[in-house]
Each structure stands twice: as C-alpha cells, then as structure tokens.
Amino acid sequence: MKFSALATVALSQVASAHYFFDKTFVDGVQVGQPLEYIRKNTRSIAYMPTKWINSFDNLTPDDPDFRCNLGAFKSAKNTKVLEVKPGDKIGMGLGVQATMRHPGPCSAHMSKAPGSVQDYEGDGEWFKIHEEGICDKTKDIKGPAWCTWDKDRVEFTIPAGTPNGEYLIRSEHIGLHGAHDRQAEFYYGCLQVKVTGGGNGTPGPTYKFPGAYKKDDPEFNFSVWGGMKDYKMHGPHPWTGGNGGNGGNDGSDGNSTTPIKEATSPATSSAASPVPVAPAATASASPSPISEDPTQLPPVHNSENCNGEKYKRGRRAFRDTILRA
C-alpha cells in the first residue's frame, strides 16, 4: 500500500509537537531520501520522546539506546554513509512535515568510529559541535524566544580541523514544557558520515552517552513558566577546531553565532519629573482586579499529555487514514 499524501498530512498533525529526525541536508539542499543516512529507530511510534519518567517505551537517558534512539543500531548496516568535509553546513530535518513546537534548546554532537561507522554503536567518546538556546528575550519563553522554535531542522557546521574518519552525528532537541515536573523530553537521532579533507584538531572536551546527562541536572528541570529567565546550556561549549578543552558552559545561552535580542526597559530621563497627585478614592470606586495570566501557570504534565489516550487516539486516526487511502 502506498503512503499517500493524505496519510502524511494526518501524521504531521498527530506529531505536530512530537518529532523524529529522518532528512539530511548539505548547504541547505536535501540529499538522499528520508532515513537514507540517518539510522531508523524501532519505536512503535517513531516520534515519541525519551524521558526519565512516564517514558513511552521505558527508554530513559540512562540507557545505551539514548545514543541514537531505540533500536537504531539495528539499522546501521543498511544506512548509507554521507561524505562531508570541514566547513560543510549539515542539517538534520524532521519527518512528516513536523517543526519544533516545544520550547527548548538544541545541540549536535559527534563521535568518531574506530573503523566503519556502520559497525559502531556510539559507545566511544562524544564531543559537542553546536548548540542553540534562547535567541530573543523580548518574546515568550514558552515559544518563539527559543532559536529552535518552529524550525524543521537542526543545522550545524563541521568544524575546521576535524580529523578524517567515519563519525556518528547526533542531533537533539529538548522540550522543556514539562521540565518543571521532571519531564524534559528528548528528541534525537544519528547521522552516519565520513569526513574527508579534514585536519589535525583534537576534539574535546569529550563525554559519553549515556552518562553525560543526569536526571537532576538543572538544565533538564528548568521551568519555562512564570516569565523570561536565563537558561544555561548544558555541558561544555561546542568544539570549534584546534585542540579541545573548551571547558564547561558558564551560564551563557549557547548562541555563539547568533546575537541575542534583549528585552529593553523604557528610557528614563535624568531630570526628575513631577509626580502627579492621584485623585481621592470615592465610595463608588471598584477595587482593581488582580491580574493573573493563566498561561503562566505550569500545567500538570502527565501521561495523558504525551503518552496516554491523546496519542493513542492520534495513532488510531493515522492508521485509519492509511486504511482509507
């Protein structure tokens, strides 16, 4: 049965806020077919996130499959290897026309295989090459304040000095809408590449998956509720070439190439302005209502939000759409 355009639209609506990586871009142009260079996971619903609690399929960031997603190594042999070089702008795009509609940061990491990347599980050392956090502090931290908001891909550049060889590249977006309730959502996948024309740099600092992320790390328990606040990127700064050791993040938002738009306060004059005298209150005056923005109250983030009947209904709708097509 052919996968119809109608079915694609149905799935994109079901997964409008959940997503998986399946497309590859080089310098803004898609190369190959979906999942030609990106390992396919074996989840029954491919776009579901990984979490520490209320996980859809019991996969957590403490499990080995957190490297490339559930069962992804099984597809490694049948996944092609993309040839790239330092300076290439690579993108890993989302499937079924989805965009990143959860507030949160993104990052990209590389790990060099000891031989063929098709035989590599990703159990070696990893290093960060890209990260994006908050771009515009004048906007809503629950949405468009984040650099990733409504984008359909994570894009990054292969650093100058990257040694030749075969690598996994792991792109990740973290949804923080439920992080206040210890339910950060991780969306990620792995691209297989071969770097040619490389250099003699020493990537670093390095770390391992699992192990790099801890359940109690503040970056994964951050609240986007209650107004704008600074977000510290997790882990070391991205490696940009040369010899590693860029050190840990220092509270920056991680946008090394993107200037942040700051919220501004109204300008004040150095000269004192006369203060108007308020009129006396009258008996007929009504008390001012207390302003409370209900959108600033954190929701209860439970299995019904992401794992329960809502997504079972969506999955059934998608299946029924395919059967009718």
C-alpha positions in Angstrom: 0.0 0.0 0.0 1.4 3.4 -0.9 2.0 6.0 1.7 -0.4 8.6 0.5 -0.2 12.4 0.8 -3.3 12.3 2.9 -1.7 9.9 5.3 1.4 12.1 5.5 -0.8 15.1 6.4 -2.6 13.1 9.0 0.6 12.0 10.7 2.1 15.5 10.6 -1.0 16.8 12.5 -0.7 14.0 15.1 3.0 14.7 15.5 2.8 18.4 15.3 4.6 18.8 18.6 6.5 15.5 18.6 9.1 14.6 16.0 12.0 12.5 14.8 14.9 13.1 12.5 14.9 11.5 9.1 16.1 14.0 6.5 19.7 15.1 5.6 20.7 18.5 4.2 24.1 19.8 2.9 24.4 23.5 2.5 20.6 23.8 2.6 19.8 21.2 0.0 18.2 17.9 0.9 20.4 14.9 -0.1 19.0 11.4 -0.5 15.7 10.0 0.8 14.4 10.1 4.3 16.4 7.7 6.5 19.0 7.1 3.8 21.8 8.5 6.0 20.0 8.6 9.4 19.5 5.5 11.5 15.9 4.4 11.8 14.6 3.7 15.3 12.4 0.8 16.2 9.8 2.6 18.3 6.2 1.6 17.6 5.5 5.4 17.3 8.7 6.9 15.9 8.1 10.4 17.1 7.7 9.8 20.8 10.2 11.4 23.1 12.6 9.9 25.6 12.1 10.9 29.3 13.2 9.9 32.7 9.7 9.3 34.0 6.4 8.4 32.2 8.5 7.3 29.2 6.5 5.9 26.3 8.5 2.7 26.0 10.6 2.6 29.1 13.7 4.1 27.3 15.4 6.8 29.5 18.5 8.9 29.1 20.4 6.4 31.3 20.0 3.6 28.7 22.6 2.8 25.9 19.9 3.4 23.2 19.9 7.0 24.3 22.9 7.4 21.9 20.9 7.2 18.7 17.3 6.1 19.8 15.6 2.9 20.5 16.9 0.0 18.3 18.7 2.4 15.9 21.9 0.3 15.8 19.9 -2.5 14.1 19.6 -0.3 11.0 23.2 0.8 10.9 24.3 -1.7 8.3 21.5 -0.7 6.0 22.1 3.1 6.5 24.4 4.8 4.0 27.4 6.9 5.0 27.4 10.6 3.8 30.7 12.0 2.7 31.3 15.5 4.2 34.2 17.9 4.8 35.0 20.6 7.3 33.1 23.7 6.6 30.0 21.9 5.2 26.7 23.1 6.7 24.8 20.0 7.6 21.2 19.8 8.6 19.2 17.0 10.2 15.5 17.5 9.4 12.3 16.4 11.0 10.0 13.8 9.4 6.3 14.1 8.3 6.5 17.9 7.9 6.9 18.5 11.6 8.5 21.5 13.2 10.0 22.0 16.7 6.9 23.3 18.5 8.2 22.7 22.1 10.3 25.4 23.9 13.9 24.3 24.5 17.5 24.1 23.2 19.1 22.0 20.5 22.6 20.6 20.1 24.7 18.5 17.8 27.4 16.0 18.9 30.0 13.9 17.0 31.7 10.6 17.9 34.4 9.0 15.8 34.1 5.4 15.0 37.2 3.2 15.4 36.5 1.8 11.9 33.3 1.7 9.9 30.6 3.8 11.4 28.1 1.1 10.2 29.7 -1.2 12.9 29.8 1.5 15.6 27.3 1.6 18.4 28.4 5.0 19.6 29.9 3.7 22.9 33.0 5.8 22.5 33.7 9.4 23.2 31.5 12.3 22.0 32.1 16.0 21.6 29.7 18.9 21.0 29.9 20.9 17.8 26.8 23.0 18.1 24.2 24.4 20.5 21.3 26.9 20.4 19.3 28.3 23.3 17.3 31.5 23.7 17.6 34.0 20.8 15.1 36.7 21.6 14.3 37.6 25.2 11.6 40.0 24.1 9.4 37.0 23.1 7.6 34.3 25.0 9.9 31.8 26.7 7.2 29.2 26.2 7.7 29.5 22.5 9.4 31.9 20.0 12.1 33.1 22.4 14.0 29.9 21.5 16.2 29.8 18.5 14.7 26.4 17.5 11.0 27.5 17.6 9.0 26.2 14.6 12.1 25.2 12.7 12.1 21.9 10.7 15.8 21.0 11.2 18.9 21.4 13.3 21.8 22.9 11.3 25.5 23.0 12.2 28.9 23.2 10.5 31.5 20.5 10.5 34.4 22.2 12.5 37.6 23.1 10.8 40.3 20.7 11.9 38.0 17.7 12.3 40.2 14.6 11.6 39.4 12.4 8.7 37.3 9.3 9.5 33.8 8.0 10.0 31.5 9.5 12.6 28.1 9.5 14.1 26.5 12.9 14.4 23.8 13.1 17.0 21.2 15.9 16.7 19.0 16.6 19.7 16.2 18.9 20.6 15.0 19.1 24.2 11.4 20.0 25.0 11.2 21.9 28.3 7.5 22.4 28.6 7.2 19.7 31.2 10.7 20.0 32.7 9.4 21.8 35.8 7.7 18.4 36.6 11.0 16.5 35.9 9.7 15.5 32.5 12.0 17.1 29.9 11.5 15.5 26.5 14.4 14.4 24.4 14.2 14.1 20.6 17.3 12.8 18.8 18.8 10.7 16.1 22.1 9.8 14.5 23.5 10.6 11.0 26.4 8.5 9.6 29.1 10.5 7.9 32.7 10.1 6.6 34.8 13.2 7.0 37.4 13.8 4.2 39.7 16.7 3.7 40.0 17.0 7.4 42.6 18.4 9.7 44.7 17.5 12.8 42.5 19.0 15.5 41.9 17.3 18.8 38.1 17.5 19.5 37.0 18.0 23.1 36.1 18.0 25.9 34.6 14.6 25.5 31.9 12.6 27.3 29.8 9.5 26.8 26.1 8.7 26.2 24.7 7.5 28.4 26.4 9.3 31.3 26.6 12.9 30.0 23.1 13.8 31.3 21.9 13.3 34.8 18.3 13.3 36.0 18.9 16.1 38.5 20.8 18.4 36.1 19.2 21.9 36.4 19.1 22.3 32.6 16.6 19.4 32.4 14.5 20.7 35.3 14.1 24.2 34.1 10.7 25.9 34.2 9.5 27.9 31.2 6.6 29.1 33.3 6.4 32.4 35.1 8.1 34.7 32.5 11.5 35.2 30.9 14.7 33.9 32.7 18.2 33.0 31.7 18.8 29.4 30.5 22.3 27.9 31.0 23.3 25.5 28.2 24.2 22.0 29.4 27.8 20.7 29.2 30.9 22.1 27.6 31.0 24.8 24.9 31.0 23.4 21.3 34.3 22.4 19.9 35.2 24.8 17.0 38.5 23.3 15.9 42.1 23.1 17.2 42.9 21.3 20.4 39.9 20.6 22.7 39.4 21.7 26.2 36.9 24.5 25.6 35.7 23.9 29.2 32.2 23.9 30.7 29.4 26.3 29.9 29.5 29.4 32.0 25.9 30.3 32.1 25.7 31.5 28.5 22.7 30.6 26.3 24.9 28.9 23.8 24.3 31.1 20.8 27.9 31.8 19.8 27.0 33.0 16.3 23.5 34.4 17.0 23.2 37.7 18.9 20.5 37.6 21.5 17.8 40.2 21.4 17.5 41.5 24.9 14.3 42.9 26.5 14.7 46.6 27.0 13.2 48.9 29.6 11.7 52.3 28.8 14.4 55.0 28.8 14.3 57.4 31.8 15.3 61.0 32.0 18.0 62.1 34.4 15.8 65.0 35.3 13.2 64.3 37.9 9.6 64.5 36.6 6.8 66.0 38.7 4.8 63.2 40.3 1.0 63.7 39.7 -1.2 63.6 42.7 -3.8 60.8 42.5 -7.4 61.8 43.0 -9.0 60.8 46.2 -10.8 57.5 46.1 -14.6 57.7 46.1 -17.1 55.3 47.6 -18.3 54.2 44.1 -14.8 53.2 43.0 -14.5 49.5 42.3 -11.4 47.6 43.6 -8.9 46.8 40.8 -9.0 43.1 39.8 -5.9 41.1 40.4 -4.2 40.4 37.1 -3.3 36.7 36.7 -2.2 35.3 33.4 -3.4 31.7 33.4 -0.8 30.9 30.7 1.9 31.4 33.2 0.7 28.6 35.5 2.6 25.4 34.8 0.3 22.6 33.6 0.1 19.2 35.2 2.4 17.2 32.8 1.4 13.6 33.0 1.0 10.6 30.8 -2.2 12.0 29.3 -0.3 14.9 27.9 2.2 12.9 25.9 1.8 9.2 26.3 -1.8 8.4 27.0 -5.2 8.4 25.3 -4.4 11.6 23.4 -1.7 9.8 21.4 -3.5 6.5 21.2 -6.3 8.4 19.5 -3.9 10.1 17.2 -2.2 6.8 16.3 -5.6 5.2 15.6 -6.6 8.2 13.4 -3.3 7.9 11.5 -3.8 4.1 10.9 -7.4 4.6 9.8 -6.3 7.3 7.4 -3.9 4.9 5.8 -6.5 2.2 5.5 -8.9 4.6 3.8 -6.3 5.9 1.4 
